[in-house]
């Protein structure tokens, strides 16, 4: 069975119901960065500490 990865804004302390999934951590992180910018007005590419924190919240499912 193939691995999948997921990220939930709620796991990172953000009051948001979004759940982002992908086949790799990098795919999930890229989607999370786009979501954060579009829905929350946060540019994770400029906020390296937040980007590292978001990466740590990615779970293998």
PDBQT receptor file of N, H, CA, C and O in Angstrom, charges set to zero:
ATOM      1  N   UNK A   1       0.844  -1.181   0.000  1.00  0.00    +0.000 N 
ATOM      2  CA  UNK A   1       0.000   0.000   0.000  1.00  0.00    +0.000 C 
ATOM      3  C   UNK A   1       0.894   1.251   0.000  1.00  0.00    +0.000 C 
ATOM      4  O   UNK A   1       1.884   1.319   0.728  1.00  0.00    +0.000 OA
ATOM      5  N   UNK A   2       0.534   2.210  -0.809  1.00  0.00    +0.000 N 
ATOM      6  H   UNK A   2      -0.271   2.155  -1.400  1.00  0.00    +0.000 HD
ATOM      7  CA  UNK A   2       1.318   3.433  -0.923  1.00  0.00    +0.000 C 
ATOM      8  C   UNK A   2       1.125   4.310   0.309  1.00  0.00    +0.000 C 
ATOM      9  O   UNK A   2       0.039   4.373   0.884  1.00  0.00    +0.000 OA
ATOM     10  N   UNK A   3       2.181   4.969   0.690  1.00  0.00    +0.000 N 
ATOM     11  H   UNK A   3       3.063   4.917   0.223  1.00  0.00    +0.000 HD
ATOM     12  CA  UNK A   3       2.109   5.915   1.801  1.00  0.00    +0.000 C 
ATOM     13  C   UNK A   3       1.430   7.192   1.329  1.00  0.00    +0.000 C 
ATOM     14  O   UNK A   3       1.550   7.586   0.169  1.00  0.00    +0.000 OA
ATOM     15  N   UNK A   4       0.726   7.820   2.234  1.00  0.00    +0.000 N 
ATOM     16  H   UNK A   4       0.628   7.500   3.176  1.00  0.00    +0.000 HD
ATOM     17  CA  UNK A   4       0.206   9.157   1.986  1.00  0.00    +0.000 C 
ATOM     18  C   UNK A   4       0.541  10.008   3.201  1.00  0.00    +0.000 C 
ATOM     19  O   UNK A   4       0.789   9.490   4.290  1.00  0.00    +0.000 OA
ATOM     20  N   UNK A   5       0.544  11.287   3.004  1.00  0.00    +0.000 N 
ATOM     21  H   UNK A   5       0.342  11.707   2.119  1.00  0.00    +0.000 HD
ATOM     22  CA  UNK A   5       0.865  12.232   4.061  1.00  0.00    +0.000 C 
ATOM     23  C   UNK A   5      -0.252  13.253   4.145  1.00  0.00    +0.000 C 
ATOM     24  O   UNK A   5      -0.937  13.522   3.158  1.00  0.00    +0.000 OA
ATOM     25  N   UNK A   6      -0.433  13.819   5.330  1.00  0.00    +0.000 N 
ATOM     26  H   UNK A   6       0.123  13.600   6.132  1.00  0.00    +0.000 HD
ATOM     27  CA  UNK A   6      -1.486  14.823   5.480  1.00  0.00    +0.000 C 
ATOM     28  C   UNK A   6      -1.052  15.911   6.459  1.00  0.00    +0.000 C 
ATOM     29  O   UNK A   6      -0.170  15.716   7.295  1.00  0.00    +0.000 OA
ATOM     30  N   UNK A   7      -1.699  17.049   6.321  1.00  0.00    +0.000 N 
ATOM     31  H   UNK A   7      -2.416  17.207   5.642  1.00  0.00    +0.000 HD
ATOM     32  CA  UNK A   7      -1.479  18.199   7.197  1.00  0.00    +0.000 C 
ATOM     33  C   UNK A   7      -2.849  18.804   7.470  1.00  0.00    +0.000 C 
ATOM     34  O   UNK A   7      -3.656  18.978   6.557  1.00  0.00    +0.000 OA
ATOM     35  N   UNK A   8      -3.102  19.119   8.727  1.00  0.00    +0.000 N 
ATOM     36  H   UNK A   8      -2.447  18.978   9.469  1.00  0.00    +0.000 HD
ATOM     37  CA  UNK A   8      -4.329  19.821   9.107  1.00  0.00    +0.000 C 
ATOM     38  C   UNK A   8      -3.935  21.124   9.789  1.00  0.00    +0.000 C 
ATOM     39  O   UNK A   8      -3.088  21.139  10.682  1.00  0.00    +0.000 OA
ATOM     40  N   UNK A   9      -4.546  22.195   9.368  1.00  0.00    +0.000 N 
ATOM     41  H   UNK A   9      -5.234  22.183   8.642  1.00  0.00    +0.000 HD
ATOM     42  CA  UNK A   9      -4.270  23.485  10.000  1.00  0.00    +0.000 C 
ATOM     43  C   UNK A   9      -4.482  23.394  11.506  1.00  0.00    +0.000 C 
ATOM     44  O   UNK A   9      -3.714  23.966  12.280  1.00  0.00    +0.000 OA
ATOM     45  N   UNK A  10      -5.519  22.678  11.921  1.00  0.00    +0.000 N 
ATOM     46  H   UNK A  10      -6.142  22.214  11.292  1.00  0.00    +0.000 HD
ATOM     47  CA  UNK A  10      -5.833  22.552  13.350  1.00  0.00    +0.000 C 
ATOM     48  C   UNK A  10      -4.665  21.945  14.123  1.00  0.00    +0.000 C 
ATOM     49  O   UNK A  10      -4.442  22.307  15.278  1.00  0.00    +0.000 OA
ATOM     50  N   UNK A  11      -3.912  21.025  13.506  1.00  0.00    +0.000 N 
ATOM     51  H   UNK A  11      -4.094  20.731  12.567  1.00  0.00    +0.000 HD
ATOM     52  CA  UNK A  11      -2.750  20.420  14.174  1.00  0.00    +0.000 C 
ATOM     53  C   UNK A  11      -1.639  21.438  14.401  1.00  0.00    +0.000 C 
ATOM     54  O   UNK A  11      -0.773  21.250  15.256  1.00  0.00    +0.000 OA
ATOM     55  N   UNK A  12      -1.674  22.511  13.629  1.00  0.00    +0.000 N 
ATOM     56  H   UNK A  12      -2.378  22.664  12.934  1.00  0.00    +0.000 HD
ATOM     57  CA  UNK A  12      -0.672  23.569  13.762  1.00  0.00    +0.000 C 
ATOM     58  C   UNK A  12      -1.202  24.736  14.593  1.00  0.00    +0.000 C 
ATOM     59  O   UNK A  12      -0.572  25.791  14.670  1.00  0.00    +0.000 OA
ATOM     60  N   UNK A  13      -2.375  24.534  15.217  1.00  0.00    +0.000 N 
ATOM     61  H   UNK A  13      -2.886  23.677  15.154  1.00  0.00    +0.000 HD
ATOM     62  CA  UNK A  13      -2.915  25.564  16.090  1.00  0.00    +0.000 C 
ATOM     63  C   UNK A  13      -3.735  26.633  15.398  1.00  0.00    +0.000 C 
ATOM     64  O   UNK A  13      -4.031  27.666  15.997  1.00  0.00    +0.000 OA
ATOM     65  N   UNK A  14      -4.106  26.405  14.150  1.00  0.00    +0.000 N 
ATOM     66  H   UNK A  14      -3.865  25.565  13.664  1.00  0.00    +0.000 HD
ATOM     67  CA  UNK A  14      -4.892  27.380  13.396  1.00  0.00    +0.000 C 
ATOM     68  C   UNK A  14      -6.345  26.915  13.376  1.00  0.00    +0.000 C 
ATOM     69  O   UNK A  14      -6.613  25.762  13.038  1.00  0.00    +0.000 OA
ATOM     70  N   UNK A  15      -7.286  27.784  13.729  1.00  0.00    +0.000 N 
ATOM     71  H   UNK A  15      -7.069  28.720  14.004  1.00  0.00    +0.000 HD
ATOM     72  CA  UNK A  15      -8.690  27.388  13.733  1.00  0.00    +0.000 C 
ATOM     73  C   UNK A  15      -9.237  27.287  12.307  1.00  0.00    +0.000 C 
ATOM     74  O   UNK A  15      -9.922  28.191  11.828  1.00  0.00    +0.000 OA
ATOM     75  N   UNK A  16      -8.928  26.188  11.646  1.00  0.00    +0.000 N 
ATOM     76  H   UNK A  16      -8.372  25.454  12.035  1.00  0.00    +0.000 HD
ATOM     77  CA  UNK A  16      -9.293  25.967  10.250  1.00  0.00    +0.000 C 
ATOM     78  C   UNK A  16      -9.512  24.470  10.080  1.00  0.00    +0.000 C 
ATOM     79  O   UNK A  16      -8.786  23.664  10.662  1.00  0.00    +0.000 OA
ATOM     80  N   UNK A  17     -10.493  24.102   9.297  1.00  0.00    +0.000 N 
ATOM     81  H   UNK A  17     -11.083  24.756   8.824  1.00  0.00    +0.000 HD
ATOM     82  CA  UNK A  17     -10.818  22.689   9.098  1.00  0.00    +0.000 C 
ATOM     83  C   UNK A  17     -10.099  22.058   7.909  1.00  0.00    +0.000 C 
ATOM     84  O   UNK A  17     -10.354  20.897   7.589  1.00  0.00    +0.000 OA
ATOM     85  N   UNK A  18      -9.222  22.780   7.259  1.00  0.00    +0.000 N 
ATOM     86  H   UNK A  18      -9.015  23.723   7.518  1.00  0.00    +0.000 HD
ATOM     87  CA  UNK A  18      -8.558  22.258   6.067  1.00  0.00    +0.000 C 
ATOM     88  C   UNK A  18      -7.698  21.044   6.393  1.00  0.00    +0.000 C 
ATOM     89  O   UNK A  18      -6.989  21.019   7.399  1.00  0.00    +0.000 OA
ATOM     90  N   UNK A  19      -7.773  20.044   5.530  1.00  0.00    +0.000 N 
ATOM     91  H   UNK A  19      -8.349  20.064   4.713  1.00  0.00    +0.000 HD
ATOM     92  CA  UNK A  19      -6.891  18.883   5.595  1.00  0.00    +0.000 C 
ATOM     93  C   UNK A  19      -6.283  18.729   4.212  1.00  0.00    +0.000 C 
ATOM     94  O   UNK A  19      -6.994  18.600   3.215  1.00  0.00    +0.000 OA
ATOM     95  N   UNK A  20      -4.970  18.744   4.168  1.00  0.00    +0.000 N 
ATOM     96  H   UNK A  20      -4.392  18.849   4.977  1.00  0.00    +0.000 HD
ATOM     97  CA  UNK A  20      -4.232  18.688   2.913  1.00  0.00    +0.000 C 
ATOM     98  C   UNK A  20      -3.529  17.345   2.850  1.00  0.00    +0.000 C 
ATOM     99  O   UNK A  20      -2.882  16.935   3.814  1.00  0.00    +0.000 OA
ATOM    100  N   UNK A  21      -3.650  16.657   1.722  1.00  0.00    +0.000 N 
ATOM    101  H   UNK A  21      -4.175  16.991   0.939  1.00  0.00    +0.000 HD
ATOM    102  CA  UNK A  21      -3.029  15.341   1.580  1.00  0.00    +0.000 C 
ATOM    103  C   UNK A  21      -2.162  15.291   0.334  1.00  0.00    +0.000 C 
ATOM    104  O   UNK A  21      -2.318  16.093  -0.587  1.00  0.00    +0.000 OA
ATOM    105  N   UNK A  22      -1.249  14.335   0.326  1.00  0.00    +0.000 N 
ATOM    106  H   UNK A  22      -1.123  13.684   1.074  1.00  0.00    +0.000 HD
ATOM    107  CA  UNK A  22      -0.395  14.136  -0.829  1.00  0.00    +0.000 C 
ATOM    108  C   UNK A  22       0.413  12.870  -0.691  1.00  0.00    +0.000 C 
ATOM    109  O   UNK A  22       0.378  12.206   0.345  1.00  0.00    +0.000 OA
ATOM    110  N   UNK A  23       1.143  12.536  -1.741  1.00  0.00    +0.000 N 
ATOM    111  H   UNK A  23       1.171  13.075  -2.583  1.00  0.00    +0.000 HD
ATOM    112  CA  UNK A  23       1.937  11.318  -1.770  1.00  0.00    +0.000 C 
ATOM    113  C   UNK A  23       3.312  11.493  -1.133  1.00  0.00    +0.000 C 
ATOM    114  O   UNK A  23       3.965  10.510  -0.781  1.00  0.00    +0.000 OA
ATOM    115  N   UNK A  24       3.755  12.751  -0.983  1.00  0.00    +0.000 N 
ATOM    116  H   UNK A  24       3.224  13.549  -1.268  1.00  0.00    +0.000 HD
ATOM    117  CA  UNK A  24       5.047  13.032  -0.355  1.00  0.00    +0.000 C 
ATOM    118  C   UNK A  24       4.906  14.198   0.609  1.00  0.00    +0.000 C 
ATOM    119  O   UNK A  24       3.972  14.993   0.507  1.00  0.00    +0.000 OA
ATOM    120  N   UNK A  25       5.845  14.292   1.547  1.00  0.00    +0.000 N 
ATOM    121  H   UNK A  25       6.604  13.646   1.629  1.00  0.00    +0.000 HD
ATOM    122  CA  UNK A  25       5.844  15.437   2.458  1.00  0.00    +0.000 C 
ATOM    123  C   UNK A  25       5.999  16.734   1.686  1.00  0.00    +0.000 C 
ATOM    124  O   UNK A  25       5.374  17.741   2.019  1.00  0.00    +0.000 OA
ATOM    125  N   UNK A  26       6.835  16.710   0.652  1.00  0.00    +0.000 N 
ATOM    126  H   UNK A  26       7.343  15.892   0.381  1.00  0.00    +0.000 HD
ATOM    127  CA  UNK A  26       7.080  17.921  -0.135  1.00  0.00    +0.000 C 
ATOM    128  C   UNK A  26       5.818  18.390  -0.839  1.00  0.00    +0.000 C 
ATOM    129  O   UNK A  26       5.556  19.590  -0.910  1.00  0.00    +0.000 OA
ATOM    130  N   UNK A  27       5.027  17.448  -1.363  1.00  0.00    +0.000 N 
ATOM    131  H   UNK A  27       5.240  16.472  -1.305  1.00  0.00    +0.000 HD
ATOM    132  CA  UNK A  27       3.774  17.794  -2.024  1.00  0.00    +0.000 C 
ATOM    133  C   UNK A  27       2.805  18.417  -1.025  1.00  0.00    +0.000 C 
ATOM    134  O   UNK A  27       2.168  19.428  -1.324  1.00  0.00    +0.000 OA
ATOM    135  N   UNK A  28       2.692  17.819   0.159  1.00  0.00    +0.000 N 
ATOM    136  H   UNK A  28       3.210  16.999   0.401  1.00  0.00    +0.000 HD
ATOM    137  CA  UNK A  28       1.801  18.346   1.185  1.00  0.00    +0.000 C 
ATOM    138  C   UNK A  28       2.260  19.732   1.618  1.00  0.00    +0.000 C 
ATOM    139  O   UNK A  28       1.438  20.637   1.767  1.00  0.00    +0.000 OA
ATOM    140  N   UNK A  29       3.555  19.908   1.821  1.00  0.00    +0.000 N 
ATOM    141  H   UNK A  29       4.223  19.173   1.701  1.00  0.00    +0.000 HD
ATOM    142  CA  UNK A  29       4.067  21.212   2.242  1.00  0.00    +0.000 C 
ATOM    143  C   UNK A  29       3.794  22.273   1.184  1.00  0.00    +0.000 C 
ATOM    144  O   UNK A  29       3.407  23.392   1.521  1.00  0.00    +0.000 OA
ATOM    145  N   UNK A  30       3.988  21.941  -0.086  1.00  0.00    +0.000 N 
ATOM    146  H   UNK A  30       4.301  21.032  -0.360  1.00  0.00    +0.000 HD
ATOM    147  CA  UNK A  30       3.722  22.906  -1.158  1.00  0.00    +0.000 C 
ATOM    148  C   UNK A  30       2.247  23.315  -1.161  1.00  0.00    +0.000 C 
ATOM    149  O   UNK A  30       1.925  24.493  -1.311  1.00  0.00    +0.000 OA
ATOM    150  N   UNK A  31       1.355  22.335  -0.993  1.00  0.00    +0.000 N 
ATOM    151  H   UNK A  31       1.617  21.377  -0.871  1.00  0.00    +0.000 HD
ATOM    152  CA  UNK A  31      -0.072  22.641  -0.940  1.00  0.00    +0.000 C 
ATOM    153  C   UNK A  31      -0.405  23.465   0.306  1.00  0.00    +0.000 C 
ATOM    154  O   UNK A  31      -1.237  24.370   0.245  1.00  0.00    +0.000 OA
ATOM    155  N   UNK A  32       0.236  23.159   1.427  1.00  0.00    +0.000 N 
ATOM    156  H   UNK A  32       0.912  22.423   1.476  1.00  0.00    +0.000 HD
ATOM    157  CA  UNK A  32      -0.005  23.889   2.669  1.00  0.00    +0.000 C 
ATOM    158  C   UNK A  32       0.457  25.339   2.543  1.00  0.00    +0.000 C 
ATOM    159  O   UNK A  32      -0.207  26.248   3.042  1.00  0.00    +0.000 OA
ATOM    160  N   UNK A  33       1.577  25.555   1.888  1.00  0.00    +0.000 N 
ATOM    161  H   UNK A  33       2.117  24.817   1.484  1.00  0.00    +0.000 HD
ATOM    162  CA  UNK A  33       2.088  26.909   1.666  1.00  0.00    +0.000 C 
ATOM    163  C   UNK A  33       1.079  27.708   0.836  1.00  0.00    +0.000 C 
ATOM    164  O   UNK A  33       0.770  28.854   1.159  1.00  0.00    +0.000 OA
ATOM    165  N   UNK A  34       0.572  27.093  -0.234  1.00  0.00    +0.000 N 
ATOM    166  H   UNK A  34       0.823  26.161  -0.496  1.00  0.00    +0.000 HD
ATOM    167  CA  UNK A  34      -0.408  27.773  -1.084  1.00  0.00    +0.000 C 
ATOM    168  C   UNK A  34      -1.693  28.061  -0.299  1.00  0.00    +0.000 C 
ATOM    169  O   UNK A  34      -2.261  29.147  -0.415  1.00  0.00    +0.000 OA
ATOM    170  N   UNK A  35      -2.144  27.101   0.491  1.00  0.00    +0.000 N 
ATOM    171  H   UNK A  35      -1.683  26.219   0.585  1.00  0.00    +0.000 HD
ATOM    172  CA  UNK A  35      -3.355  27.280   1.301  1.00  0.00    +0.000 C 
ATOM    173  C   UNK A  35      -3.168  28.410   2.319  1.00  0.00    +0.000 C 
ATOM    174  O   UNK A  35      -4.041  29.263   2.475  1.00  0.00    +0.000 OA
ATOM    175  N   UNK A  36      -2.034  28.408   3.003  1.00  0.00    +0.000 N 
ATOM    176  H   UNK A  36      -1.325  27.715   2.876  1.00  0.00    +0.000 HD
ATOM    177  CA  UNK A  36      -1.769  29.433   4.020  1.00  0.00    +0.000 C 
ATOM    178  C   UNK A  36      -1.800  30.838   3.423  1.00  0.00    +0.000 C 
ATOM    179  O   UNK A  36      -2.313  31.775   4.034  1.00  0.00    +0.000 OA
ATOM    180  N   UNK A  37      -1.249  30.964   2.231  1.00  0.00    +0.000 N 
ATOM    181  H   UNK A  37      -0.832  30.202   1.734  1.00  0.00    +0.000 HD
ATOM    182  CA  UNK A  37      -1.223  32.278   1.589  1.00  0.00    +0.000 C 
ATOM    183  C   UNK A  37      -2.618  32.693   1.127  1.00  0.00    +0.000 C 
ATOM    184  O   UNK A  37      -3.036  33.832   1.333  1.00  0.00    +0.000 OA
ATOM    185  N   UNK A  38      -3.340  31.748   0.495  1.00  0.00    +0.000 N 
ATOM    186  H   UNK A  38      -3.000  30.823   0.328  1.00  0.00    +0.000 HD
ATOM    187  CA  UNK A  38      -4.650  32.065  -0.061  1.00  0.00    +0.000 C 
ATOM    188  C   UNK A  38      -5.714  32.266   1.020  1.00  0.00    +0.000 C 
ATOM    189  O   UNK A  38      -6.477  33.230   0.964  1.00  0.00    +0.000 OA
ATOM    190  N   UNK A  39      -5.770  31.378   1.983  1.00  0.00    +0.000 N 
ATOM    191  H   UNK A  39      -5.150  30.594   2.028  1.00  0.00    +0.000 HD
ATOM    192  CA  UNK A  39      -6.857  31.405   2.960  1.00  0.00    +0.000 C 
ATOM    193  C   UNK A  39      -6.535  32.169   4.240  1.00  0.00    +0.000 C 
ATOM    194  O   UNK A  39      -7.435  32.694   4.896  1.00  0.00    +0.000 OA
ATOM    195  N   UNK A  40      -5.249  32.234   4.596  1.00  0.00    +0.000 N 
ATOM    196  H   UNK A  40      -4.517  31.809   4.063  1.00  0.00    +0.000 HD
ATOM    197  CA  UNK A  40      -4.884  32.849   5.872  1.00  0.00    +0.000 C 
ATOM    198  C   UNK A  40      -4.011  34.095   5.731  1.00  0.00    +0.000 C 
ATOM    199  O   UNK A  40      -3.705  34.747   6.729  1.00  0.00    +0.000 OA
ATOM    200  N   UNK A  41      -3.608  34.432   4.509  1.00  0.00    +0.000 N 
ATOM    201  H   UNK A  41      -3.857  33.902   3.698  1.00  0.00    +0.000 HD
ATOM    202  CA  UNK A  41      -2.797  35.620   4.277  1.00  0.00    +0.000 C 
ATOM    203  C   UNK A  41      -1.389  35.516   4.841  1.00  0.00    +0.000 C 
ATOM    204  O   UNK A  41      -0.755  36.530   5.133  1.00  0.00    +0.000 OA
ATOM    205  N   UNK A  42      -0.895  34.277   4.994  1.00  0.00    +0.000 N 
ATOM    206  H   UNK A  42      -1.409  33.454   4.756  1.00  0.00    +0.000 HD
ATOM    207  CA  UNK A  42       0.440  34.052   5.557  1.00  0.00    +0.000 C 
ATOM    208  C   UNK A  42       1.340  33.494   4.470  1.00  0.00    +0.000 C 
ATOM    209  O   UNK A  42       1.014  32.489   3.838  1.00  0.00    +0.000 OA
ATOM    210  N   UNK A  43       2.465  34.145   4.256  1.00  0.00    +0.000 N 
ATOM    211  H   UNK A  43       2.730  34.961   4.770  1.00  0.00    +0.000 HD
ATOM    212  CA  UNK A  43       3.430  33.695   3.252  1.00  0.00    +0.000 C 
ATOM    213  C   UNK A  43       4.501  32.864   3.941  1.00  0.00    +0.000 C 
ATOM    214  O   UNK A  43       5.468  33.405   4.476  1.00  0.00    +0.000 OA
ATOM    215  N   UNK A  44       4.322  31.532   3.926  1.00  0.00    +0.000 N 
ATOM    216  H   UNK A  44       3.536  31.092   3.491  1.00  0.00    +0.000 HD
ATOM    217  CA  UNK A  44       5.277  30.636   4.597  1.00  0.00    +0.000 C 
ATOM    218  C   UNK A  44       6.639  30.612   3.927  1.00  0.00    +0.000 C 
ATOM    219  O   UNK A  44       7.624  30.205   4.542  1.00  0.00    +0.000 OA
ATOM    220  N   UNK A  45       6.709  31.047   2.659  1.00  0.00    +0.000 N 
ATOM    221  H   UNK A  45       5.908  31.378   2.159  1.00  0.00    +0.000 HD
ATOM    222  CA  UNK A  45       8.016  31.073   2.006  1.00  0.00    +0.000 C 
ATOM    223  C   UNK A  45       8.901  32.156   2.602  1.00  0.00    +0.000 C 
ATOM    224  O   UNK A  45      10.126  32.079   2.513  1.00  0.00    +0.000 OA
ATOM    225  N   UNK A  46       8.283  33.172   3.214  1.00  0.00    +0.000 N 
ATOM    226  H   UNK A  46       7.288  33.235   3.287  1.00  0.00    +0.000 HD
ATOM    227  CA  UNK A  46       9.026  34.243   3.852  1.00  0.00    +0.000 C 
ATOM    228  C   UNK A  46       9.203  34.016   5.353  1.00  0.00    +0.000 C 
ATOM    229  O   UNK A  46      10.057  34.639   5.983  1.00  0.00    +0.000 OA
ATOM    230  N   UNK A  47       8.400  33.132   5.916  1.00  0.00    +0.000 N 
ATOM    231  H   UNK A  47       7.706  32.626   5.404  1.00  0.00    +0.000 HD
ATOM    232  CA  UNK A  47       8.425  32.874   7.365  1.00  0.00    +0.000 C 
ATOM    233  C   UNK A  47       8.973  31.465   7.595  1.00  0.00    +0.000 C 
ATOM    234  O   UNK A  47       8.208  30.514   7.755  1.00  0.00    +0.000 OA
ATOM    235  N   UNK A  48      10.286  31.339   7.611  1.00  0.00    +0.000 N 
ATOM    236  H   UNK A  48      10.907  32.112   7.481  1.00  0.00    +0.000 HD
ATOM    237  CA  UNK A  48      10.927  30.028   7.697  1.00  0.00    +0.000 C 
ATOM    238  C   UNK A  48      10.579  29.274   8.981  1.00  0.00    +0.000 C 
ATOM    239  O   UNK A  48      10.444  28.051   8.946  1.00  0.00    +0.000 OA
ATOM    240  N   UNK A  49      10.430  29.958  10.098  1.00  0.00    +0.000 N 
ATOM    241  H   UNK A  49      10.540  30.952  10.126  1.00  0.00    +0.000 HD
ATOM    242  CA  UNK A  49      10.074  29.285  11.344  1.00  0.00    +0.000 C 
ATOM    243  C   UNK A  49       8.694  28.655  11.223  1.00  0.00    +0.000 C 
ATOM    244  O   UNK A  49       8.490  27.516  11.643  1.00  0.00    +0.000 OA
ATOM    245  N   UNK A  50       7.746  29.393  10.649  1.00  0.00    +0.000 N 
ATOM    246  H   UNK A  50       7.912  30.318  10.308  1.00  0.00    +0.000 HD
ATOM    247  CA  UNK A  50       6.403  28.844  10.450  1.00  0.00    +0.000 C 
ATOM    248  C   UNK A  50       6.420  27.688   9.460  1.00  0.00    +0.000 C 
ATOM    249  O   UNK A  50       5.692  26.711   9.637  1.00  0.00    +0.000 OA
ATOM    250  N   UNK A  51       7.237  27.787   8.427  1.00  0.00    +0.000 N 
ATOM    251  H   UNK A  51       7.829  28.580   8.284  1.00  0.00    +0.000 HD
ATOM    252  CA  UNK A  51       7.335  26.708   7.448  1.00  0.00    +0.000 C 
ATOM    253  C   UNK A  51       7.878  25.444   8.092  1.00  0.00    +0.000 C 
ATOM    254  O   UNK A  51       7.386  24.350   7.815  1.00  0.00    +0.000 OA
ATOM    255  N   UNK A  52       8.884  25.577   8.944  1.00  0.00    +0.000 N 
ATOM    256  H   UNK A  52       9.284  26.465   9.169  1.00  0.00    +0.000 HD
ATOM    257  CA  UNK A  52       9.428  24.396   9.637  1.00  0.00    +0.000 C 
ATOM    258  C   UNK A  52       8.385  23.805  10.573  1.00  0.00    +0.000 C 
ATOM    259  O   UNK A  52       8.278  22.584  10.687  1.00  0.00    +0.000 OA
ATOM    260  N   UNK A  53       7.625  24.646  11.235  1.00  0.00    +0.000 N 
ATOM    261  H   UNK A  53       7.712  25.638  11.143  1.00  0.00    +0.000 HD
ATOM    262  CA  UNK A  53       6.585  24.175  12.141  1.00  0.00    +0.000 C 
ATOM    263  C   UNK A  53       5.504  23.438  11.340  1.00  0.00    +0.000 C 
ATOM    264  O   UNK A  53       5.041  22.377  11.760  1.00  0.00    +0.000 OA
ATOM    265  N   UNK A  54       5.103  23.988  10.199  1.00  0.00    +0.000 N 
ATOM    266  H   UNK A  54       5.479  24.850   9.857  1.00  0.00    +0.000 HD
ATOM    267  CA  UNK A  54       4.103  23.329   9.369  1.00  0.00    +0.000 C 
ATOM    268  C   UNK A  54       4.610  21.969   8.914  1.00  0.00    +0.000 C 
ATOM    269  O   UNK A  54       3.855  20.997   8.912  1.00  0.00    +0.000 OA
ATOM    270  N   UNK A  55       5.873  21.890   8.531  1.00  0.00    +0.000 N 
ATOM    271  H   UNK A  55       6.486  22.680   8.532  1.00  0.00    +0.000 HD
ATOM    272  CA  UNK A  55       6.451  20.614   8.110  1.00  0.00    +0.000 C 
ATOM    273  C   UNK A  55       6.391  19.606   9.248  1.00  0.00    +0.000 C 
ATOM    274  O   UNK A  55       6.123  18.427   9.012  1.00  0.00    +0.000 OA
ATOM    275  N   UNK A  56       6.634  20.047  10.475  1.00  0.00    +0.000 N 
ATOM    276  H   UNK A  56       6.851  21.004  10.666  1.00  0.00    +0.000 HD
ATOM    277  CA  UNK A  56       6.628  19.119  11.609  1.00  0.00    +0.000 C 
ATOM    278  C   UNK A  56       5.225  18.594  11.908  1.00  0.00    +0.000 C 
ATOM    279  O   UNK A  56       5.083  17.573  12.580  1.00  0.00    +0.000 OA
ATOM    280  N   UNK A  57       4.188  19.275  11.418  1.00  0.00    +0.000 N 
ATOM    281  H   UNK A  57       4.304  20.105  10.872  1.00  0.00    +0.000 HD
ATOM    282  CA  UNK A  57       2.822  18.858  11.661  1.00  0.00    +0.000 C 
ATOM    283  C   UNK A  57       2.294  17.899  10.591  1.00  0.00    +0.000 C 
ATOM    284  O   UNK A  57       1.162  17.425  10.693  1.00  0.00    +0.000 OA
ATOM    285  N   UNK A  58       3.099  17.612   9.569  1.00  0.00    +0.000 N 
ATOM    286  H   UNK A  58       4.018  17.997   9.486  1.00  0.00    +0.000 HD
ATOM    287  CA  UNK A  58       2.701  16.664   8.534  1.00  0.00    +0.000 C 
ATOM    288  C   UNK A  58       2.775  15.258   9.104  1.00  0.00    +0.000 C 
ATOM    289  O   UNK A  58       3.769  14.891   9.730  1.00  0.00    +0.000 OA
ATOM    290  N   UNK A  59       1.737  14.478   8.891  1.00  0.00    +0.000 N 
ATOM    291  H   UNK A  59       0.929  14.776   8.383  1.00  0.00    +0.000 HD
ATOM    292  CA  UNK A  59       1.647  13.124   9.427  1.00  0.00    +0.000 C 
ATOM    293  C   UNK A  59       1.580  12.110   8.297  1.00  0.00    +0.000 C 
ATOM    294  O   UNK A  59       0.979  12.371   7.255  1.00  0.00    +0.000 OA
ATOM    295  N   UNK A  60       2.196  10.954   8.505  1.00  0.00    +0.000 N 
ATOM    296  H   UNK A  60       2.684  10.742   9.351  1.00  0.00    +0.000 HD
ATOM    297  CA  UNK A  60       2.038   9.856   7.565  1.00  0.00    +0.000 C 
ATOM    298  C   UNK A  60       0.719   9.174   7.885  1.00  0.00    +0.000 C 
ATOM    299  O   UNK A  60       0.425   8.888   9.046  1.00  0.00    +0.000 OA
ATOM    300  N   UNK A  61      -0.085   8.911   6.837  1.00  0.00    +0.000 N 
ATOM    301  H   UNK A  61       0.154   9.143   5.894  1.00  0.00    +0.000 HD
ATOM    302  CA  UNK A  61      -1.389   8.288   7.068  1.00  0.00    +0.000 C 
ATOM    303  C   UNK A  61      -1.494   6.972   6.331  1.00  0.00    +0.000 C 
ATOM    304  O   UNK A  61      -2.524   6.302   6.407  1.00  0.00    +0.000 OA
TER     305      UNK A  61
